[in-house]
Amino acid sequence: MDKPRAGPQSKIRRHGAEEAVNPVLLAGGTLQEGCEAFEKFTGEHIGRSAMWKHNRRLQEAGERTKNIEMLIDRILEHEGYYEGCDPGEKVAALARRMLLTQAVEAVADIPTETMSKLPPDKLAQMISRLEYSRISGERLRLQFNMAFEGAREAILTKLEEEMRGHPELFKRVAEHADAAFQKALAQAEGRA
């Protein structure tokens, strides 16, 4: 099976001049200024069309990065998106979602003729990895919930032990807890 080939490396990349050219272009410099930075760095000439292609790829990468940052901001700010999750779980879910997005984009970029040439085991492997990623996220959420529940039970047990020595205080706390529970229940049922 033939592997799809990437195109030839750009002249800028071949000479390792990205570190000199990219800051100029990212700062809004002109193609001519990029060419001058390349020539100063390598001592060789580069055409404006090659610099234009490099600049276009650089801007596209910047747009993809900006889109990912916007996605991250939306996920972290969206109320109820991962309700009840701790920040670590949100980050793990976000990382999983980003990897899935990249995988789906990569699969979408595979030409139809190449996809049809892939053996069934490779296609099954791609699907299996995507499913494994989803299951890993669910497993992480389950582990978090189990750890949270264990910690909550330990705190309640310790609190109950401490309160047994103070029956009046225990009674008042129980009354307040019952009232808070009834209020929460009423709000959940829409009676409040």
C-alpha positions as CSV (number, residue, x, y, z in Angstrom):
1,M,0.0,0.0,0.0
2,D,1.4,3.4,-0.9
3,K,1.6,6.0,1.8
4,P,0.4,9.4,0.9
5,R,3.3,11.7,0.6
6,A,3.6,15.1,2.0
7,G,4.8,17.8,-0.3
8,P,8.4,18.9,-0.3
9,Q,9.6,21.0,2.6
10,S,9.5,24.7,2.1
11,K,12.8,26.5,1.5
12,I,12.4,28.3,4.8
13,R,12.0,25.1,6.7
14,R,14.8,23.4,4.9
15,H,17.2,26.2,6.0
16,G,15.8,26.3,9.5
17,A,14.9,30.0,9.0
18,E,11.5,29.8,10.6
19,E,12.9,31.3,13.8
20,A,14.0,34.4,11.9
21,V,11.0,34.7,9.5
22,N,8.0,33.8,11.6
23,P,8.3,36.6,14.2
24,V,8.5,39.2,11.3
25,L,5.4,37.8,9.6
26,L,3.5,37.3,12.9
27,A,4.2,40.9,13.9
28,G,2.5,42.1,10.7
29,G,5.6,42.5,8.6
30,T,5.4,42.6,4.8
31,L,6.5,39.7,2.6
32,Q,9.5,41.8,1.6
33,E,10.5,42.1,5.2
34,G,10.2,38.4,5.6
35,C,12.4,37.8,2.6
36,E,15.0,40.2,4.0
37,A,14.9,38.4,7.3
38,F,15.4,35.1,5.5
39,E,18.3,36.5,3.4
40,K,19.9,37.9,6.5
41,F,19.6,34.6,8.4
42,T,20.8,32.3,5.5
43,G,22.6,34.5,3.1
44,E,20.4,33.2,0.3
45,H,17.7,34.7,-1.8
46,I,14.0,33.7,-1.5
47,G,11.2,34.7,-3.8
48,R,8.1,36.6,-2.6
49,S,5.8,33.7,-3.8
50,A,7.6,31.3,-1.5
51,M,7.3,33.7,1.4
52,W,3.6,34.2,0.6
53,K,3.0,30.5,0.8
54,H,4.9,30.2,4.1
55,N,2.9,33.2,5.4
56,R,-0.4,31.6,4.4
57,R,0.5,28.4,6.2
58,L,1.6,30.4,9.2
59,Q,-1.7,32.3,9.3
60,E,-3.7,29.2,8.9
61,A,-1.9,27.6,11.8
62,G,-2.6,30.7,13.8
63,E,-6.3,30.5,13.0
64,R,-6.5,26.9,14.0
65,T,-4.8,27.8,17.3
66,K,-7.2,30.7,17.8
67,N,-10.2,28.4,17.2
68,I,-8.9,25.9,19.7
69,E,-8.4,28.7,22.3
70,M,-12.0,29.9,21.7
71,L,-13.3,26.3,22.1
72,I,-11.4,25.9,25.4
73,D,-12.8,29.2,26.6
74,R,-16.3,28.2,25.7
75,I,-16.0,24.8,27.4
76,L,-14.6,26.2,30.6
77,E,-17.1,29.1,30.8
78,H,-20.2,27.2,29.7
79,E,-22.5,26.6,32.7
80,G,-23.6,23.1,33.1
81,Y,-21.4,21.7,30.3
82,Y,-19.5,19.5,32.7
83,E,-21.6,20.2,35.7
84,G,-20.3,18.7,38.9
85,C,-16.8,18.2,37.4
86,D,-13.7,19.4,39.1
87,P,-11.3,21.5,37.0
88,G,-9.0,18.5,36.4
89,E,-11.8,16.5,34.9
90,K,-12.8,19.4,32.7
91,V,-9.3,19.7,31.4
92,A,-9.1,15.9,30.8
93,A,-12.4,16.0,29.0
94,L,-11.3,19.0,27.0
95,A,-8.0,17.3,26.0
96,R,-10.0,14.2,25.0
97,R,-12.4,16.3,22.9
98,M,-9.5,18.1,21.2
99,L,-7.8,14.8,20.4
100,L,-11.0,13.4,19.0
101,T,-11.5,16.5,16.9
102,Q,-8.0,16.3,15.5
103,A,-8.5,12.6,14.8
104,V,-11.8,13.2,13.0
105,E,-10.2,16.1,11.0
106,A,-7.3,13.8,10.1
107,V,-9.7,11.1,8.9
108,A,-11.8,13.7,7.0
109,D,-8.6,14.9,5.2
110,I,-7.9,11.4,4.0
111,P,-8.9,11.3,0.3
112,T,-11.7,8.8,-0.5
113,E,-9.5,6.7,-2.8
114,T,-6.9,6.4,0.0
115,M,-9.6,5.5,2.6
116,S,-11.0,2.8,0.3
117,K,-7.4,1.3,0.0
118,L,-7.1,1.1,3.8
119,P,-7.5,-2.5,5.0
120,P,-10.5,-3.2,7.2
121,D,-8.2,-3.8,10.2
122,K,-6.8,-0.3,10.0
123,L,-10.3,1.2,9.7
124,A,-11.4,-0.9,12.7
125,Q,-8.3,0.3,14.6
126,M,-9.2,3.9,14.0
127,I,-12.7,3.4,15.2
128,S,-11.5,1.4,18.2
129,R,-9.1,4.2,19.3
130,L,-11.8,6.8,19.1
131,E,-14.1,4.6,21.2
132,Y,-11.3,3.9,23.7
133,S,-10.8,7.7,24.1
134,R,-14.5,8.1,24.9
135,I,-14.5,5.2,27.4
136,S,-11.4,6.6,29.1
137,G,-13.2,9.9,29.7
138,E,-16.1,8.0,31.3
139,R,-13.7,6.0,33.4
140,L,-12.1,9.2,34.7
141,R,-15.5,10.6,35.6
142,L,-16.4,7.4,37.4
143,Q,-13.1,7.4,39.4
144,F,-13.7,11.1,40.3
145,N,-17.2,10.4,41.5
146,M,-16.1,7.4,43.6
147,A,-13.3,9.4,45.2
148,F,-15.7,12.3,45.9
149,E,-18.2,9.9,47.4
150,G,-15.6,8.3,49.6
151,A,-14.3,11.6,50.8
152,R,-17.9,12.8,51.5
153,E,-18.7,9.6,53.5
154,A,-15.5,10.0,55.5
155,I,-16.3,13.6,56.4
156,L,-19.9,12.7,57.4
157,T,-18.7,9.8,59.5
158,K,-16.1,12.0,61.3
159,L,-18.7,14.8,61.8
160,E,-21.2,12.4,63.3
161,E,-18.5,11.0,65.7
162,E,-17.6,14.6,66.8
163,M,-21.2,15.6,67.2
164,R,-22.2,12.7,69.4
165,G,-20.4,14.4,72.3
166,H,-22.7,17.5,71.8
167,P,-26.3,16.2,71.5
168,E,-27.9,19.7,71.5
169,L,-25.6,20.9,68.7
170,F,-26.2,17.6,66.8
171,K,-30.0,18.2,67.1
172,R,-29.7,21.8,65.8
173,V,-27.5,20.8,62.9
174,A,-29.8,18.0,62.0
175,E,-32.8,20.4,62.0
176,H,-31.0,22.9,59.7
177,A,-29.8,20.1,57.4
178,D,-33.4,18.7,57.2
179,A,-34.8,22.2,56.4
180,A,-32.1,22.8,53.8
181,F,-32.9,19.4,52.3
182,Q,-36.6,20.1,52.1
183,K,-35.9,23.5,50.5
184,A,-33.6,22.0,47.9
185,L,-36.2,19.3,47.2
186,A,-38.9,21.9,46.8
187,Q,-36.8,23.9,44.4
188,A,-36.0,20.8,42.4
189,E,-39.7,20.0,42.1
190,G,-40.5,23.6,41.2
191,R,-42.5,24.4,44.3
192,A,-40.2,27.2,45.6
